Amino acid sequence: MCFSVLTVIFLVGVITFICYLSGVNVWKRNIQQNFPPGPRPLPLIGNLHILNLQRPYQTMCELSEKYGSVFSIQMGMKKMVILTGYETVKEALVSHADEFEERARVPSFEDVSNGHGVIFSHGENWKVMRRFTLTTLRDFGMGKRTIEDKIVEECGFLINHFESFHGTPFDTMMNITFPVANIIVSIVEGHRFDYDDPVFQRLINIIDKADRLLGSPMVSLYNTFPLLGFLTGNIRKIRNIVTEVNAYIKTTLIESRKQLDTNDQRSFIDAFLSRQKEEKNNPDKYFNEDNLVNLVQNLFAAGMGTTSTTLRWGLLLMMKYPEIQEKVQEEIERVIGSSQARAEHRKHMPYTDAVIHEVQRFANIVPMNLPHETTRDINFKGYFLPKGTFIIPLLTSVLRDKTYFENPEEFNPQHFLDSDGKFVKKDAFMPFSAGRRVCVGETLAKMELFLFFTSLLQKFTIRLPPGVTQVDLTPQIGITTPPMPHLICALQRS
């Protein structure tokens, strides 16, 4: 991102004035003994001048080549420790799960959630909400036949929707998000939307917009210098989106309370409201409306965005590599034929399984992970990390770890196949993160990816629009990294 000289001078002047009023000596480097090494920070801005603010994970990967798998950078006055490579990230998040389980406090995340819900919450509130969320999602069929039947039903709606374009070009953002969003909506609210429902479309659009804004350079600047939030309109836009989404959720809660039958819970919301009644005399009162609103918000954002983004990358890559698409379709014909794809087919389809895994690895849709924070002082990999250290377990460095993937920058399903064509698990396959903060919807996402991807390639061949000869694999900017806007043609197979 580029600033004019006057803008930079103005920002530095404002920051200096703020720091002066706060009595902070910004010129003093506070070097902790045995803290991880890193590039020398400048006064005020730290290492901002060397970071690619649009894709900071790229700079971090480059820095790891110089400083090793554990190093530090400074954003403004905030020191951060970056963990790279599978072995280091796993050791932190899994072997030292207790010490690395806390979510770092990031101004934009706190604006969105105020510490409620499950993704951005902290301490005991996070533990209670995570336990409830996992249990309730399982109760409503996550990983079981009941949710598989819902996905299969939604596959039918998706295929009909693709057929409606009659082979003409269309954008995938909304059209792939519709069915994925309906699965999480059916769990959370107990119903599905028609794809042309304006409320549904609006919800998907603004949640996607918030994701793009949260990963923007201006919001990174706000997270570094929160007192300068008035300089960026992106923060105001995010707050407006959160207000609109929460208003929709609260309206839904009103209707759910009216119809609630604690003996016949039909949705995640019903389960929470029923638990809320049970816990009404509990002084801790974790089961409050703020937590419920943010849990629903979290489930919508995670359940709609990550899986649909991965599917969009999958179809884009099938256009890029038609020979791989053909091999997937040959396996579908051999194993499934014209029958409906089911989760049980996956173990008999090693090539398709490898392709889906490679899409997830290559797409790298949450490259920065979400930041963690140490819960206590810890000596880690020869360095001392004090309690409260801001930690970035860099997922892109795990999914691109050369020790586990021979050609990590290339899209190649052979990364997950042995010489006999059998599927091979890779330890460094970590798209859902790991440890205590691993994605709560991992099981659901895996089932959705297989069923939607296989069902689409069973019925359609994905091709470039007429006149288009190149496939752009540049990722967008955001918390997640979907492909750039593009069109596809879905041609019905005979």
C-alpha positions as CSV (number, residue, x, y, z in Angstrom):
1,M,0.0,0.0,0.0
2,C,1.3,3.4,-0.9
3,F,1.0,6.6,1.2
4,S,1.8,10.1,0.0
5,V,4.8,11.8,1.7
6,L,2.4,14.3,3.4
7,T,0.3,11.5,4.7
8,V,3.3,9.7,6.2
9,I,4.5,12.9,7.8
10,F,1.1,13.6,9.2
11,L,0.8,10.0,10.6
12,V,4.2,10.1,12.2
13,G,3.5,13.5,13.7
14,V,0.2,12.4,15.2
15,I,1.7,9.2,16.6
16,T,4.6,11.1,18.1
17,F,2.2,13.6,19.7
18,I,0.0,10.8,21.1
19,C,3.1,9.0,22.5
20,Y,4.4,12.2,24.0
21,L,1.1,12.8,25.8
22,S,1.1,9.2,27.1
23,G,4.6,9.7,28.4
24,V,6.0,6.9,26.3
25,N,9.6,7.0,25.2
26,V,9.1,5.6,21.7
27,W,12.8,5.8,20.9
28,K,13.9,3.3,23.5
29,R,14.2,-0.3,22.3
30,N,12.9,-2.7,24.9
31,I,15.0,-5.8,24.1
32,Q,14.1,-8.7,26.3
33,Q,16.8,-11.1,27.2
34,N,16.7,-14.2,25.0
35,F,13.8,-13.0,23.0
36,P,13.6,-14.3,19.4
37,P,15.7,-12.4,16.9
38,G,14.3,-10.3,14.1
39,P,14.9,-7.3,11.8
40,R,15.8,-4.1,13.6
41,P,12.7,-1.9,14.1
42,L,12.5,1.8,13.4
43,P,11.2,4.3,15.9
44,L,7.4,4.5,16.0
45,I,6.7,2.2,13.0
46,G,8.7,-0.8,14.0
47,N,9.1,-3.1,11.0
48,L,6.1,-1.7,9.1
49,H,8.4,-0.4,6.4
50,I,9.6,-3.9,5.3
51,L,6.2,-5.6,5.4
52,N,4.0,-6.2,2.4
53,L,0.8,-4.9,4.2
54,Q,-1.4,-6.5,1.6
55,R,0.1,-10.0,2.0
56,P,2.3,-9.8,5.2
57,Y,2.6,-13.6,5.2
58,Q,4.9,-13.4,2.2
59,T,7.3,-11.1,4.0
60,M,7.2,-13.4,7.1
61,C,8.1,-16.4,5.0
62,E,11.1,-14.5,3.6
63,L,12.2,-13.4,7.0
64,S,12.1,-17.0,8.4
65,E,14.7,-17.9,5.8
66,K,17.1,-15.5,7.5
67,Y,16.0,-15.7,11.2
68,G,14.8,-19.3,11.5
69,S,11.5,-20.9,12.5
70,V,11.0,-18.7,15.5
71,F,11.6,-14.9,15.1
72,S,10.1,-11.6,16.0
73,I,8.9,-8.5,14.2
74,Q,7.5,-5.3,15.6
75,M,4.3,-3.6,14.4
76,G,4.4,-0.1,15.7
77,M,5.2,-0.6,19.4
78,K,3.9,-4.2,19.5
79,K,6.3,-7.1,19.4
80,M,5.1,-10.3,17.7
81,V,6.7,-13.7,17.5
82,I,6.2,-15.6,14.2
83,L,6.3,-19.4,14.2
84,T,7.0,-21.1,10.9
85,G,7.2,-24.7,9.6
86,Y,5.2,-27.7,10.6
87,E,7.5,-28.9,13.4
88,T,7.6,-25.6,15.2
89,V,3.9,-24.8,14.8
90,K,2.9,-28.2,15.9
91,E,5.2,-28.1,18.9
92,A,3.6,-24.8,20.0
93,L,-0.1,-25.5,19.3
94,V,-0.2,-29.2,20.2
95,S,2.7,-30.1,22.5
96,H,2.4,-26.8,24.4
97,A,-1.3,-26.3,23.9
98,D,-1.9,-24.9,27.4
99,E,0.7,-22.1,26.9
100,F,-0.4,-21.1,23.4
101,E,-4.2,-21.5,23.6
102,E,-5.2,-17.9,24.3
103,R,-6.5,-15.6,21.5
104,A,-4.5,-12.4,21.0
105,R,-6.4,-9.2,21.6
106,V,-6.5,-7.4,18.2
107,P,-8.4,-4.1,18.1
108,S,-10.5,-4.9,15.0
109,F,-11.4,-8.4,16.4
110,E,-12.4,-6.9,19.7
111,D,-14.6,-4.4,17.8
112,V,-16.3,-7.3,16.1
113,S,-16.9,-9.5,19.2
114,N,-16.0,-7.6,22.3
115,G,-14.6,-10.8,23.6
116,H,-17.8,-12.8,23.2
117,G,-18.5,-15.9,21.1
118,V,-15.9,-18.5,20.4
119,I,-13.4,-17.4,17.6
120,F,-12.2,-14.1,19.3
121,S,-13.1,-14.8,22.9
122,H,-10.8,-15.4,25.8
123,G,-10.2,-17.3,29.0
124,E,-13.0,-19.2,30.7
125,N,-15.7,-17.7,28.5
126,W,-13.9,-19.2,25.4
127,K,-13.6,-22.6,27.1
128,V,-17.3,-22.7,28.0
129,M,-18.5,-21.5,24.6
130,R,-16.2,-23.8,22.7
131,R,-17.3,-26.9,24.7
132,F,-21.0,-26.0,24.1
133,T,-20.5,-25.3,20.4
134,L,-18.7,-28.6,19.8
135,T,-21.2,-30.6,21.7
136,T,-24.2,-28.9,20.1
137,L,-22.8,-29.2,16.5
138,R,-22.3,-33.0,17.1
139,D,-25.8,-33.3,18.5
140,F,-27.2,-31.7,15.3
141,G,-25.3,-34.2,13.2
142,M,-21.9,-32.8,12.4
143,G,-19.9,-35.7,11.0
144,K,-23.0,-38.0,11.0
145,R,-25.6,-39.3,8.5
146,T,-28.1,-36.6,9.4
147,I,-26.0,-33.7,8.3
148,E,-24.7,-35.7,5.3
149,D,-28.4,-36.0,4.2
150,K,-28.7,-32.3,4.4
151,I,-25.6,-31.7,2.3
152,V,-26.8,-34.3,-0.3
153,E,-30.2,-32.5,-0.5
154,E,-28.4,-29.2,-1.0
155,C,-26.2,-30.7,-3.7
156,G,-29.4,-31.2,-5.7
157,F,-30.3,-27.5,-5.3
158,L,-26.8,-26.5,-6.3
159,I,-26.8,-28.7,-9.4
160,N,-30.2,-27.3,-10.5
161,H,-28.8,-23.8,-10.0
162,F,-25.7,-24.5,-12.1
163,E,-28.0,-26.0,-14.8
164,S,-30.0,-22.8,-14.9
165,F,-27.0,-21.0,-16.5
166,H,-27.1,-23.4,-19.5
167,G,-23.3,-23.4,-19.9
168,T,-23.0,-19.6,-20.0
169,P,-20.4,-17.8,-17.9
170,F,-21.2,-16.9,-14.3
171,D,-19.4,-15.7,-11.2
172,T,-18.7,-18.3,-8.4
173,M,-18.7,-16.1,-5.3
174,M,-22.4,-16.0,-4.5
175,N,-23.3,-19.2,-6.5
176,I,-20.9,-21.4,-4.5
177,T,-21.6,-19.7,-1.2
178,F,-25.4,-20.3,-1.4
179,P,-25.3,-24.1,-0.7
180,V,-22.5,-23.9,1.9
181,A,-24.2,-21.1,3.7
182,N,-27.5,-23.1,3.7
183,I,-25.9,-25.9,5.6
184,I,-24.7,-23.8,8.5
185,V,-28.0,-21.8,8.5
186,S,-29.9,-25.1,8.7
187,I,-27.9,-26.1,11.8
188,V,-28.1,-22.7,13.4
189,E,-31.6,-21.6,12.6
190,G,-33.3,-24.9,11.6
191,H,-34.2,-24.0,8.0
192,R,-32.7,-23.2,4.6
193,F,-33.0,-20.2,2.3
194,D,-33.9,-20.1,-1.4
195,Y,-31.0,-18.9,-3.4
196,D,-32.9,-15.8,-4.6
197,D,-33.9,-14.7,-1.1
198,P,-32.7,-11.0,-0.8
199,V,-32.0,-11.3,2.9
200,F,-29.9,-14.4,2.3
201,Q,-28.0,-12.7,-0.5
202,R,-27.4,-9.6,1.6
203,L,-26.1,-11.6,4.5
204,I,-23.6,-13.4,2.3
205,N,-22.5,-10.2,0.6
206,I,-21.8,-8.2,3.8
207,I,-20.1,-11.1,5.6
208,D,-17.8,-11.5,2.6
209,K,-17.2,-7.7,2.6
210,A,-16.3,-7.7,6.3
211,D,-13.7,-10.5,5.6
212,R,-12.1,-8.4,2.9
213,L,-12.0,-5.3,5.1
214,L,-10.6,-7.0,8.1
215,G,-7.6,-8.1,6.1
216,S,-7.0,-4.7,4.4
217,P,-3.8,-2.7,4.9
218,M,-5.8,0.2,6.5
219,V,-7.2,-2.1,9.2
220,S,-3.7,-3.5,9.8
221,L,-2.7,0.2,10.4
222,Y,-5.6,0.6,12.8
223,N,-4.6,-2.6,14.7
224,T,-1.1,-1.2,15.0
225,F,-2.2,2.3,16.0
226,P,-5.8,2.0,17.4
227,L,-5.9,5.7,18.3
228,L,-5.7,6.5,14.6
229,G,-8.9,4.6,13.8
230,F,-10.6,7.9,12.9
231,L,-8.3,8.0,9.8
232,T,-9.7,4.9,8.1
233,G,-13.3,4.5,6.9
234,N,-12.8,0.8,6.8
235,I,-13.3,0.5,10.6
236,R,-16.6,2.4,10.3
237,K,-17.7,0.1,7.5
238,I,-16.9,-3.0,9.5
239,R,-18.8,-1.7,12.5
240,N,-21.8,-1.0,10.3
241,I,-21.7,-4.5,8.9
242,V,-21.4,-6.0,12.4
243,T,-24.4,-3.9,13.5
244,E,-26.5,-5.1,10.5
245,V,-25.6,-8.8,10.9
246,N,-26.3,-8.6,14.7
247,A,-29.6,-6.9,14.0
248,Y,-30.6,-9.8,11.7
249,I,-29.5,-12.3,14.4
250,K,-31.4,-10.6,17.2
251,T,-34.6,-10.5,15.0
252,T,-34.1,-14.3,14.5
253,L,-33.7,-14.8,18.3
254,I,-37.0,-13.0,19.0
255,E,-38.8,-15.5,16.7
256,S,-36.9,-18.4,18.1
257,R,-37.8,-17.5,21.7
258,K,-41.5,-17.3,20.7
259,Q,-41.4,-20.9,19.3
260,L,-39.0,-22.4,21.7
261,D,-39.8,-25.9,23.0
262,T,-37.0,-27.1,25.3
263,N,-38.1,-30.7,24.7
264,D,-38.0,-30.3,20.9
265,Q,-34.8,-28.4,20.1
266,R,-34.6,-27.9,16.3
267,S,-31.5,-25.7,16.0
268,F,-28.3,-24.5,17.6
269,I,-30.2,-21.4,18.7
270,D,-32.8,-23.5,20.4
271,A,-30.1,-25.5,22.2
272,F,-28.5,-22.2,23.5
273,L,-31.8,-20.7,24.6
274,S,-32.7,-23.9,26.4
275,R,-29.3,-23.9,28.2
276,Q,-29.8,-20.3,29.0
277,K,-33.0,-21.2,30.8
278,E,-31.2,-23.9,32.8
279,E,-28.4,-21.5,33.7
280,K,-30.5,-18.5,34.6
281,N,-29.5,-18.6,38.3
282,N,-25.8,-19.2,37.5
283,P,-23.9,-16.1,38.7
284,D,-21.3,-16.6,35.9
285,K,-24.0,-16.3,33.2
286,Y,-21.9,-17.3,30.2
287,F,-25.1,-18.2,28.4
288,N,-26.1,-14.6,27.7
289,E,-27.4,-12.9,24.6
290,D,-24.0,-11.3,23.7
291,N,-22.4,-14.7,23.6
292,L,-25.3,-16.2,21.6
293,V,-25.3,-13.3,19.0
294,N,-21.5,-13.7,18.6
295,L,-21.6,-17.5,18.4
296,V,-24.1,-17.2,15.5
297,Q,-22.0,-14.5,13.9
298,N,-18.9,-16.7,14.2
299,L,-20.7,-19.8,12.8
300,F,-22.0,-17.8,9.9
301,A,-18.7,-16.2,9.0
302,A,-16.6,-19.4,9.4
303,G,-19.3,-21.8,8.0
304,M,-20.1,-19.6,4.9
305,G,-16.6,-18.3,4.0
306,T,-13.9,-20.9,4.3
307,T,-15.6,-23.9,2.7
308,S,-17.1,-21.9,-0.2
309,T,-13.7,-20.2,-0.8
310,T,-12.0,-23.6,-1.0
311,L,-14.6,-24.9,-3.4
312,R,-14.2,-21.8,-5.6
313,W,-10.4,-22.5,-5.7
314,G,-11.2,-26.1,-6.5
315,L,-13.3,-25.2,-9.6
316,L,-10.8,-22.6,-10.7
317,L,-7.9,-25.1,-10.5
318,M,-10.0,-27.6,-12.5
319,M,-10.2,-25.0,-15.2
320,K,-6.5,-24.5,-15.0
321,Y,-5.7,-28.2,-15.1
322,P,-8.3,-29.9,-17.3
323,E,-6.3,-33.1,-17.3
324,I,-6.6,-33.4,-13.5
325,Q,-10.3,-32.7,-13.8
326,E,-10.7,-35.6,-16.3
327,K,-8.9,-38.0,-13.9
328,V,-11.3,-37.0,-11.1
329,Q,-14.3,-37.5,-13.4
330,E,-12.9,-40.9,-14.5
331,E,-12.7,-42.0,-10.9
332,I,-16.2,-40.7,-10.2
333,E,-17.6,-42.7,-13.1
334,R,-15.7,-45.8,-11.9
335,V,-16.6,-45.7,-8.2
336,I,-20.0,-43.8,-8.1
337,G,-21.3,-43.9,-11.7
338,S,-24.6,-42.1,-11.9
339,S,-25.5,-42.7,-8.2
340,Q,-25.5,-39.9,-5.6
341,A,-22.0,-39.3,-4.0
342,R,-21.9,-40.2,-0.3
343,A,-19.3,-39.7,2.3
344,E,-18.5,-43.5,2.3
345,H,-17.3,-43.2,-1.3
346,R,-14.3,-41.1,-0.3
347,K,-12.2,-44.1,0.9
348,H,-12.6,-45.7,-2.5
349,M,-11.5,-42.5,-4.4
350,P,-7.9,-41.8,-3.5
351,Y,-7.3,-39.5,-6.5
352,T,-10.3,-37.3,-5.8
353,D,-9.3,-37.3,-2.1
354,A,-5.8,-36.2,-3.0
355,V,-7.1,-33.5,-5.3
356,I,-9.3,-32.0,-2.6
357,H,-6.5,-32.1,-0.1
358,E,-4.2,-30.4,-2.6
359,V,-6.8,-27.7,-3.3
360,Q,-6.9,-27.0,0.4
361,R,-3.1,-27.0,0.7
362,F,-2.5,-24.9,-2.4
363,A,-5.4,-22.5,-1.8
364,N,-3.9,-21.7,1.6
365,I,-7.0,-19.7,2.5
366,V,-6.1,-18.6,6.0
367,P,-2.3,-18.0,5.5
368,M,-1.8,-16.0,8.7
369,N,-3.9,-18.2,10.9
370,L,-5.6,-16.2,13.7
371,P,-3.1,-14.8,16.2
372,H,-2.5,-16.5,19.6
373,E,-1.1,-15.3,22.9
374,T,0.9,-17.0,25.5
375,T,-0.9,-17.7,28.8
376,R,2.2,-17.8,30.9
377,D,6.0,-17.4,30.6
378,I,7.5,-20.2,28.6
379,N,11.0,-21.2,27.3
380,F,10.3,-22.3,23.7
381,K,12.8,-23.6,21.1
382,G,15.6,-21.9,23.1
383,Y,13.9,-18.6,23.5
384,F,12.0,-16.9,26.4
385,L,8.5,-15.9,25.6
386,P,6.8,-13.9,28.5
387,K,3.1,-14.2,29.3
388,G,1.0,-12.2,26.9
389,T,3.4,-12.6,23.9
390,F,1.6,-12.0,20.6
391,I,2.0,-15.2,18.5
392,I,1.4,-15.8,14.8
393,P,1.5,-19.5,13.9
394,L,2.0,-19.0,10.2
395,L,-0.1,-21.6,8.5
396,T,1.2,-20.8,5.0
397,S,4.6,-21.9,6.1
398,V,3.2,-25.3,7.2
399,L,1.2,-25.9,4.0
400,R,4.3,-24.9,2.0
401,D,6.8,-26.8,4.2
402,K,9.4,-28.2,1.7
403,T,10.2,-31.0,4.2
404,Y,6.7,-32.5,3.6
405,F,5.8,-31.2,0.1
406,E,8.3,-31.7,-2.7
407,N,7.2,-28.8,-4.8
408,P,5.1,-26.7,-2.4
409,E,4.5,-23.8,-4.9
410,E,3.0,-26.1,-7.5
411,F,-0.5,-27.5,-7.6
412,N,0.1,-31.3,-7.7
413,P,-2.2,-34.0,-6.3
414,Q,0.8,-36.3,-6.1
415,H,1.7,-34.6,-2.9
416,F,-1.0,-36.9,-1.3
417,L,-0.4,-40.1,-3.4
418,D,2.2,-42.8,-3.2
419,S,3.7,-44.6,-6.1
420,D,0.8,-47.1,-6.2
421,G,-1.8,-44.3,-6.4
422,K,-2.9,-44.8,-2.8
423,F,-3.9,-41.8,-0.7
424,V,-1.2,-40.7,1.8
425,K,-1.8,-38.6,4.8
426,K,0.7,-35.7,5.4
427,D,1.3,-34.4,8.9
428,A,1.9,-30.9,7.6
429,F,-1.7,-30.8,6.1
430,M,-3.0,-28.3,8.6
431,P,-5.5,-26.0,6.9
432,F,-7.8,-25.9,9.9
433,S,-4.9,-25.0,12.3
434,A,-4.3,-27.3,15.3
435,G,-4.5,-27.6,19.0
436,R,-7.1,-26.0,21.2
437,R,-8.1,-23.4,18.7
438,V,-8.5,-25.8,15.8
439,C,-11.6,-25.0,13.6
440,V,-14.7,-26.3,15.4
441,G,-16.3,-27.1,12.0
442,E,-13.4,-29.2,10.6
443,T,-15.5,-32.4,10.3
444,L,-18.4,-30.6,8.6
445,A,-16.1,-28.8,6.2
446,K,-14.4,-32.0,5.1
447,M,-17.8,-33.7,4.4
448,E,-19.0,-30.6,2.5
449,L,-15.9,-30.3,0.4
450,F,-16.1,-33.9,-0.8
451,L,-19.8,-34.0,-1.5
452,F,-20.1,-30.7,-3.2
453,F,-16.9,-31.0,-5.2
454,T,-17.7,-34.6,-6.3
455,S,-21.3,-33.9,-7.1
456,L,-20.4,-30.9,-9.3
457,L,-17.7,-32.7,-11.3
458,Q,-20.0,-35.7,-11.7
459,K,-22.6,-33.5,-13.5
460,F,-20.5,-30.8,-15.1
461,T,-17.2,-30.1,-16.8
462,I,-15.8,-26.8,-15.7
463,R,-14.3,-24.7,-18.5
464,L,-13.0,-21.2,-19.2
465,P,-15.5,-18.7,-20.7
466,P,-15.2,-18.2,-24.5
467,G,-12.3,-15.9,-25.3
468,V,-10.5,-16.3,-22.0
469,T,-7.2,-18.2,-22.2
470,Q,-5.5,-17.6,-18.8
471,V,-6.5,-18.6,-15.3
472,D,-5.4,-16.0,-12.6
473,L,-4.3,-17.8,-9.4
474,T,-3.6,-14.5,-7.5
475,P,-5.4,-14.6,-4.1
476,Q,-7.5,-11.7,-2.9
477,I,-6.7,-9.7,0.2
478,G,-8.6,-10.5,3.4
479,I,-8.6,-12.6,6.5
480,T,-9.2,-15.4,4.1
481,T,-7.8,-15.4,0.6
482,P,-10.3,-16.3,-2.1
483,P,-9.4,-16.2,-5.8
484,M,-9.8,-13.0,-7.7
485,P,-13.3,-12.5,-9.2
486,H,-13.7,-14.7,-12.2
487,L,-16.2,-16.4,-14.4
488,I,-16.6,-20.1,-15.1
489,C,-18.7,-22.2,-17.5
490,A,-20.3,-25.3,-16.2
491,L,-21.0,-27.6,-19.2
492,Q,-23.4,-30.5,-18.5
493,R,-21.9,-33.9,-19.0
494,S,-23.8,-36.5,-21.0
